[in-house]
Amino acid sequence: MNDALTIHHDQVGHQFEVKVDGHRAYLAYMDLGKQTLDIYRTFVPNALRGRGIAALLAQEALDYAARGGYTVIPSCSYVERYMERQQRKGIAASE
């Protein structure tokens, strides 16, 4: 499914968003300055849940942060868990 999705980065509104079947999912962040982003909300409507959209939004935001040299504060519980899972995968792959 992720090949067909286009994630839009609204830099003015500080959101990553995707529209699917008339529904909008998004991840919102605050730029705290000093190269720090606070990712504070991920929202996927019920009609789109279970398709991996939240993970795609989280990865896109984290990729953006990495490219820009940002530190990420994951205030959103989903993003916090996502980052922990990715870190565990990286540790397992290096063992």
C-alpha positions in Angstrom: 0.0 0.0 0.0 2.8 2.5 0.8 3.9 2.7 -2.9 0.6 4.3 -3.8 0.6 6.9 -1.0 2.0 10.4 -1.3 2.8 12.0 2.0 2.7 15.8 1.9 4.9 17.8 4.2 3.2 21.1 5.2 6.2 22.9 6.6 4.2 26.0 7.5 1.6 24.0 9.4 4.2 21.6 10.8 2.4 18.5 9.6 3.0 15.4 7.5 -0.3 14.3 5.9 -1.8 11.8 3.5 -5.3 11.6 2.0 -6.7 8.2 1.2 -10.3 7.5 0.1 -11.4 11.0 1.2 -9.9 10.6 4.7 -7.0 12.6 6.0 -4.3 11.2 8.3 -1.6 13.3 9.8 1.4 13.7 12.1 1.9 17.0 13.8 5.1 18.5 15.2 6.5 21.6 16.7 9.9 23.1 15.8 11.3 24.1 19.2 14.4 25.7 17.7 17.9 24.6 18.4 17.4 21.7 15.9 14.8 20.0 18.0 11.4 18.7 16.8 8.6 17.7 19.2 6.3 15.2 17.5 3.2 15.5 19.5 0.3 13.9 17.6 -0.4 11.2 15.1 -4.0 10.8 13.9 -5.4 8.1 11.5 -9.2 8.0 11.1 -10.9 4.7 11.9 -11.6 4.0 8.2 -7.8 4.0 7.5 -6.5 2.1 10.6 -4.6 -1.1 10.2 -3.0 -0.2 6.9 0.4 1.0 8.3 -0.3 4.7 7.6 0.8 5.9 11.0 4.1 4.1 10.6 4.6 5.7 7.1 3.9 9.1 8.6 6.3 8.5 11.5 9.0 7.2 9.3 8.7 10.2 6.9 8.9 12.6 9.9 11.9 10.8 11.3 13.6 10.8 7.9 13.0 14.5 7.6 14.5 15.1 11.1 17.5 13.0 10.3 18.2 14.8 7.0 17.9 18.1 8.9 20.1 17.1 11.8 17.2 17.5 14.3 16.8 15.8 17.6 13.3 14.4 18.1 11.2 14.5 21.2 8.5 11.9 20.7 5.6 13.4 22.8 3.2 11.3 20.8 3.0 7.8 22.4 2.7 6.2 19.0 5.9 7.8 17.7 7.6 6.9 20.9 6.7 3.2 20.5 7.6 3.3 16.8 11.1 4.7 17.6 11.6 2.0 20.2 10.6 -0.7 17.8 13.0 0.7 15.1 15.8 0.8 17.6 15.2 -2.8 18.7 15.2 -3.8 15.0 18.6 -2.1 14.5 20.1 -3.7 17.6 18.9 -7.2 16.5 20.2 -6.6 12.9 23.7 -5.7 14.3 24.0 -8.8 16.5 
